[in-house]
Amino acid sequence: MRPGLAAARLGATHRFTWRLEVVVAALSALAVVVVNASLWIAAADHGPVAGLAKPALGTYVVVAWLVAVAVGGRVEEWVGERFYTGAIASDLVRPMDLHAWALARHLGRSAASMLLTAVPVFAVMGLWFPVALPRHLVTWGLFAVSVSLAAVVGGQIGFLVGLLAFRLGRVTGVAHLKAAAVWLLSGAMIPIFALPVRVQDLVAVLPFQALAHVPAVLFTERVTGPEAFGLLGLQAFWALLLWGACRLGWAWAQRRIVVWGG
């Protein structure tokens, strides 16, 4: 438990320490979300989009993007860089293995990003765009759980991509593909319910919807009751499935590590 808390604290401290990086991240998120929200809200001028009127649509778009930014992280780059530089050797003697350490670090970083980036940008967006807060207190609890599960899913997707460094040497190109998939298939850029039916069918069997779509749907109270808990169950399913995949992937990677020197 203590090593995990230390890793989470390390991830959060990194965000609090590098203040310029936080400012740049917030401004970047604000710029993208302003453009994206403007386009979708303009579309809602002609009537509801997939059943959502302006306030709900604007809130979904803003929340989905900000959550995706907070929980996406750069786990794949961190893991890939440790392999490339040889720092992976020190990970073999940690009290926690690389998977657990990377995930705990990512969760701390995601929590700090929600506080330092997502919350301020949402507050600024509320000054100019029709965004709305949940009407029911229980929604905040469901949203918090959903964001936590989204961070677990996002961290483990990144970890699996990072493990490809053990085969490819570098994961920069694959990381770009992963980022594109997240933005397009998680609901961050395009609301999933606005996608063509065939694409929605594809998204339904992929874990990306757990990153942004589910938290945004819960925040806008588009679903309630059993449906809301069903979405949390879907996120938990992907979190557990990816956990197993990460364990297998890390076991595979360790058999291919060669450390030179003494």
N, C-alpha and C positions, 0 to 999 in steps of 0.2 A: 504493500500500500504506500509506504513512504517513498520508494523510488518513483512510483507513478505520480504522486503529488509533486515531487521535486521536478519531474519532467514537465508536468502541466504548468507549474510555476515558472519554469524556464521559458516555456513557449509564450506565456502571458507577459513575462518581464521583457522579452525581446520586443514586443509590440509597444510597451510603455516606454522603453528606453530610446528606441529609434523614432524620435518625434517627427522628424522630417518625413520619414517613410509613412507615418500615420497620416500626416497632412496630405501628402501626395495621393495616398490611397483614397482618402475621403473625397478629395477634389476629383479624382478620376471616376470614382463611383457616382458622384453627384452629376458629373458631365454626362455620363452614359445614361443614367436613369432619367435625367431631364429629357434627353432626346427620345428615349424609348417610350417614356410615359406620355410625352407630347403626341407622339404618333398614334398611340392606342386611344388616348382620350379624344383626339381629333376624329378617329374612326367612330367613336361612340356618339359623336354629334349627330350621326345619321340613324341612331337607334342602338339598342343594347347589342353587345358583342358576345355571342354564345350565351345569351341570357343575363349578362352582367351590364348594368348601367354604369354611368361615369364614375361615381364614387367607389363602387366595388371593384370595377376594372382598374381604376387608377391605383387603388390600394394593393390589389393583387400584383400588378406590374412592379410597383415600387418594392414591396416586401420580397417578392420572388428574387429580384435582382440583388438586393442587399443581403439576403440570407445566403444566396449562392456565392457572393463575394466573401462573406465572412467564413463560411464553412468549406469553401473550395481549397484554400491554402495552396502550398507548394510542396506537399509531402514528397511527390515524385522527384522533384529537383533536389531536395535535401537528401533523400536516399541515394539517388544517382550520383550526387557529388561525393558522398561518403565512400562510395565504391571507387569512383574515379581517382580520388586523392589518396586512397588507402586508409582513411580514417575508420573504415569498417573494422579494422583489426581491433581497435579499442572497444568496439561494440560487442565483441565476442566474450569480453570479460566483465561486462556490466551485470549488476544484479537483476536487471530486466533485459530481455532480449530485444532486438532491434524493432520488431513489430510492435510490442507493447510500449516501448519507449517512444517510438515515432507517433503512435496513436495518442498517448497521453500528452505529448508535447503539442500535437495538433489541436487537441481539445482545449488546452490552455490558450493557445494562440487564437482559436476561433472565438472563445469567450471574450477575450480582449478586443477582438475585431468587432464583435457585436456591440460592445460598449463604446469603443472609440470611433468606429466608422458608421455602422448601421444606424444606431440611435440618433446621432447628430444629423446625418443625411436625411433620415426620415422626418425629423423635426423641421428641417429646412424645406423639404418637399411639401410639408403640410401648410406652409405659408402661401404657396402658389398653386398647388394642385389639389383636386378634390379627393383627398385621402381620408379615411375614417378609421377610428380606433374600434376595437371590439366592444360590443354592448354588454357582454356578459363576463363576469369575473372568471368563470371556469375556462373561458377561451384563452385567457392569458396562461393558465397552467398547461393547457393542451399545447399551446404554441411553444412554451418553454421546453416541454418534453420533446416536441417535434423537432425543434432546432437542435437539441442535444443529439437526437438520433441522426439527424441530417449531418452533423459534424462527424459522427462515428462512421457513417456511410462514406462521406467525402474523404475522410482520412484514409480509409482502407482502399478505396479506389485509387487514390494517389500512391499508396504503398505498393499496390500490385503493379502499377505502371513503373514505379521506381525500381522494382525488382528486375525489370527488363534490362537494366544496366548490366546485370551479371551475364547477359547474353549479347547485348548490343554495344556495350561500352559507354555509350551516351544515350540519354533518353529525351534530349531536347525536342526532336521531331515528334516523338510519340506523345510528349507532354502537350505539344500544340494541338495534336489531334484530340487528346483527352479534353483539353479546354474547350475546343470547338464543340465536341459532343455534349459537354456540360451546358454550355450556353444555349445550344439549339434544342436539346432534348429534356432539359430539366424544368422548363417553364420560365427560365430567367429572362430570355429575350422575347420569346413568343409564348403566350399562354397556351398550355397544352390543349385546352378545350377549343382553341381556335385553329388547331392543326387539322389537316385532312384526316379523315377517318382511318385510312390505312397507316398513316404515321402514328396516330394515337394507338393503334393496335401494336405497333412496334415498341412504342414508349412503354406500353403496359407490361412488357416482359423484360424491361431494362431497369437498372437501379437508379437512373438519373432523376426520375420524378421525385424520389425521396429527398433530393437535395434542396429543391426550391418550391416545386409545385405543391407538395403536401403542406409545408408550413404556411404558404401563402393562402391556400384554400381554407385552412383552419383559422387563420387570422381574419379573413374576410367573412367567416362564419357561413361560408357557402354550404357546408355540411355540418350537422350537429348530431348529438346522441350516438347511436350505434355506428353510424357511418364515420364519424370522427374517430372513434376508437378503432374502427377497421383500418383507417389510413395509418394510424400509429402502429397497428399490428403489421401493416405492409412494410413500414420503415424498419421495424424490429426484425422482420423476416430477412430483409436485405442486409441489415447489420450483422446478423448471425451467419448468414450464408457467406458474406464477404470475409467475416472473421475466419471461418474455416478455410476459405480460399487463401487468405493471407498466411495462415499457419502452414498450409501445404507449400505455398510459394517460398516462404522463408526456409523451410526444411530443404527444399530443392536448392535454393541459393547457397546455403551453408555447405552443401556437398561440392560446390564449385569454387569456393573461396580458397585461394592460395596466398599465404602470407610469407613474404621473403624477409630474411633477417632474423636476428635473435634478440 
